[in-house]
């Protein structure tokens, strides 16, 4: 499998192969070759249907029946490759040659790649395209960068301050307490404090403990499993109690949640019913929804258990078996390599649930969670000792 974007005779070309055939898209217009014009390029695919957009002009390839998952398991190359042997003969029109020009602001699946000296895995013969200390995004929030003797300065928009316009004026003298986040409220010319785990109050200055975690929206807990290295990942299990009056929400996401390669097991609510989604490595997420059971949003406590036995998934709600599915009878992938990470209620501040889960769940969880047990552990996990924000005592 491969996906390749290249410049061919002045036109942008997208080629991809999902395992059965190579699909080719090409822009209608040429790019300017004067070296002074920046172009905006968007390319990708949904299933096996590709799209290519150059400066707002879109080309779409109608899908025909075939494979719909891109399975590469290789490094990601920008501008060239370390060896031409890595390039599939169908990935480019002619012999592969390196790109000459400037590239910036690369976003892959809603995550920007850092094109710095230290962040990429490797590279060669790449220099600074801007040529000044201002670079690409030195000044944040639409600030204007000016080169000065020995450095630079930023001219900031009205509501931003700091050497790189990184801080809202509403948070410049905030009263938010220990480890709290200041969130500017531009419409009210004020701010709110988002409290770290163990703190509460308007300014997050009151210590608190809890055994029942209360999620109020824009909340999350990120738990790192200390026993992950000793787990038998072909036989996973998670159980917990939850209560809510909402019809939508992500309750738990077992997985790193960083990119589409990551395995995961997720539990949440969709249209008022329990929804479980599992991905063991095919990037094919199998949603299991029990449509007959719609009492999850009645503000009563409900006990849910999900058991993964290789590719067989069993779901219990209030100790009654409600779902059983073999998601891959061929047993190609049988282990839940979740990286030892469990998210509860949502993801880090600024990461939208619908984006991270690619639409599998629409909103963060609002409600309460308690009694979380992983695998066959004799003890419940201590949510208080994890990382998180905006989670409070649910007693």
N, C-alpha and C positions, 0 to 999 in steps of 0.2 A: 504494500500500500504506500501511496505517497500523495503529497499535495505540494505543488510548486507554482510560484509566481515569478514570471520573468519578463524581460523587455526584449521584444522581437521586432526588428525593423521599425522601431519607433512606437509600436503598439504594446500594450500590456496584455499578457497572456496568463491565464489560469489553467493549470492542468492538474487533475487528480484521478487517482485510481483506488477504488475501495476493495479490489480483489478480483474483479471480473472484467472490467474494461476501462480504458482511459477516456475521460471526458475533457474536452477542450473548449474554453471560452476566450474570446478576444474582444478588446474594446473597439469601438467604432472610430474613435479619434486618436491621433498620435499625441505623445507628450512633447512639450516644448524642449528643444535641445539647446537652449541658450544658457543653461546652467544657473539662471537667476530666478526661475519660477518654481515655487513649491507646489506639488500636486497632492491631492487627497485621494488615497486609494483604499477601498474596502473590498475584501474578497472572502469567500467562505462557502459553506454548503449547509443545507438542512436535509439530513438524510443523504440521498444521492443527487439532490437538486442543487446546482451551484449558482452563485451570483458573483458579479464583478462590477464594481462601481468606480469610475474615474471622474473625479471632480463633479460628482452629482449625476453623471449619465450612467444608467444601469443596464447591464446585460445579464439575462437569466437563461440558464439551460434547463429546459423542461425535463423532468425526471422520467426515466423509463424503468421498468421493473429490474431490480438487481440488488447488489449489496448496498448497505446504508451506514456502515460503521467504518471509520478510518482507524486502522490498527497499525501503527508504525513502530513504536517502542525504540526510537532512535533519538539522537540529539537534534536540536532545532538550529538550522543554519540561516544566517542573514548575510546577504551580499556575496556569498561564495561558499565553497566547501573545502574541507581540509584535503580531500582527495576526489578526483573526478570519478573514481570507481564507485563512490557512494551515490552517484546520480543515476537513476533509472533511465534507460535509453529513450523511454517515452515521456519523460518528465520535461524535456526541453526540445525545441524544434531542431536546433543544430547542436554542434559540440558545446558542452557547458563552458561558459566563460564567466569570470567574476564581474560583478557590477561596479561601474565607475560613476560616482556621484555621491549624493548625501541622502541619508535615511534618518528619520527621527520619529518619535511618538508611535512605536509599534505596540499595538494592543492585541493580545491573543485571548479570546474568550473573556473579555472584560477586564483583563489584567495587563497593565502596561509593563513591558520589558524595560529594564534599566540598562541603557546603552552606555555604561561607564567602563572605566578601566578594570574595576575589580569585580563587578557583578556577573558578567558572562563567564561561562566555563572555559573559554579559550578564544583565540583569534589571532590575526596577523595582518599587518599593513593597513591598519585603520587609524585615522587621525581625527582631530577635532574639526568639524565642518564649519562651525561658526567662526573660529579663529580668534575669539576674544574671551575674556573672563566671564562675559555675560552668558555664553553658552545658550542652552535651550530653555530651561525652566528655572533659572536662578530666582527670579522674582515670582512669587506666588500670587494667586488671586488677581490676575490681570495687572500686576504691577509692571512698571516700565524700568528696564535696566539701562544704566548709563555707565560706560567705561570711565574710570578715573585713574589717576596716577597710582600704580601699585594695587589696583583692585577695581571695585565696582560699587555703585549705590543704586537703591531701588526707590523709585517714586511711586508711592502707594495710593490706591483709590481711597476715597473718603473714609470708608468703614474698616480699613485695615492698617495695622502698624507693625513695627518690627523691622529688622535689618533686611529681611526678604519678604515683607508683607504677609508673614505667616500667621499673625495673631489678630483676631477681631478686636476693635476698640472696646466692644462690650465686655470682653474677657480680660482686658489689659490690667484691670485692678479688681479681679474677681475675688470672692470670699470662699470659693470652693475648698473644702478641707482635704485631708489625706488621700492621695492617689485619685482624687475625683477628676472627672473631665468637665471642662467648661464648654457648654454648647451655646453659641450666640443665638439670640432671638432677634433677628434684624427688624422684623415688623414692629416689635414692641420696644426696640432699642434697649434690650436687657439681655439676660442670660439665664440659663438653668444649669444646675449641677447634677451630673450623673455620677452616682455613688459606686465606688468599688465594693466588692463583697466585704461584709463586716461593718459597713458604715451606713448611716441613714440620716435623715433630717434634710431640711432645705439646703443647707450648705455642707452636707455629708460630714458633720462634725460629731455625730453621736455613734458610739460603739454599739454593735448589735450582734446577736447570735441567732441561729435558727436551725431547726431540723426539718422544717417544711419550707421550701423555697417558693416565694411568691413572685411571679413574673408579671410586670405591669405594661409590657410593650417596650420595644427598643431595649430589651433585656437579653442577657445570655450568660451561661456558665460554660466554661471550657475546662473539661476534666482530663487530666493525663493519667492513663492507667499504669501504675507502677509495676504491674505484673505482666505487661504486654509481651515481653520477651519469653515468658514461660507458658503462654497460652497455646492451646491446640486450636488453631484458627479454623479448622474444619468443623468444629462443634461449638458454636457461639450461642450465648443466651443473655438476654437482658430482661429485667422485669422492673416495674415501678407502679406507683399509684399517682393518678392525676385527677384534677377536677377543674372544670371550666364552664363558662356560659357562652363561649364562642363556637362558631361552626367551622372556622379555619384556623390552622396553626401548626407549626413544627414543634413537636414535643422533644424528640431526641434525634440526633444525627451521629451515628457511630462511623467516624471516618474523618480524614484530614480536611476535606472540603476545599482543597486547593485548586484542583483541575479535574478534567473529565476522566483522567486515568485512575483516580483514586477509588478504591472499593468503598462501599458504604452500606449500612443498614439504617433505615430511617423509619420513624414512627411519627404520625401526625394526624391531623383532622382535615378532611375535605368534604365540604357540603354536609357537615354534621355527622359524618361517619368516620370510623377509624380507617386509616390508610397506612399500609406498610409497603416500603419500597426497598428492594435489595439489588445490589450490583456487585458481582463477585469477580469482575474483570473484563467483561465483554463490552463495557460501556453501554449495555442494554439494560435499562432499569425496568424491573418488572413490578408494576404497582399491583398490590393486593388490596382490594376494597370489599368490605362486607356490607353490601347495600341494604340488607334487611335490618341492621342494627343502627339505630339513629338516636340512641339515648346518651351519647357521650357529652352532650352540651347542656346537661340538666343540673349542673352545679353540685352533683353528687360525686363521691369518690369512686373511681373505677380503677381496677387492677388489670394491667396489661402485661403479657409475657410473650416474647418472640424468641423462638428457638430455631437455629440454623444447624441442620445436620447435613453437612456437605451442600448439596443443591436443593435439599428439601426444607421448606419453610413452614413452621407451624405457628399459629397465632392464637393466643387465649385471651379472652376478655371476661373479667370477673369470673375467672377459673373455668369458663366454658370454651371449648375449642370452636373457633369461628372460621378459621381459614387453614387450608392445607394445600400447598402447591410445590411441585417439583419444577423449579424454574429452568433446569437444563438436564433433561434425561441423559444427554450424552456425557455429562460429567467432565466438561472441558476445564472449567474452573470450579474448585470446590472449597477454597479457603477465603475467609473474610479478612483480608489484609487491611484493617482499618487504621493502622499506624498508632494505635494506643490512644487515640483522641476521641472524646465524646463531647458533643455540643448539646446543651439543653436549652430549649426555648428560642434559640436563634443563633446568630453568628456575631462576630465582632462589630462594634459600632461603625456604621457606614456600609456594611456588607448586607445587602438586601437578601432576604430569604428566597424570594422568587428568582433572583439572579444566580445565587450560589447553587440552588437546587435545580436550575434550568426549568423552572415552572412546575416541578413536582409538588411543591408546597407554595402557597401564596403569601403567607404572613407569618410573623413571629407568634409565639405562643403567649396567650394571656390567661393566667390561671395559676394553679399550684401543683407542685411535684414533690413527692416524698418517697422514701423507702426504695431507693434505686439499688439494685443488685446486679452485678455483672457475672456472667458464667455461673459457676456453682459456688461462688464465694460465700463464706459463712457470715460475713459482715456487709452491711450496707455501706456504700461509698459516702465519704464525708464531703458533701457539696460545699460546705463552708471553707474548705481548704483548697478549693480550686481557684481558677481565675474567672472573673466575671464582673459585670456592671449592671446596675439598675435592678437588682434582685433583693427582695426584702423578706422579713420574717412573716411566714404565712400562718402562724398560730392564731 
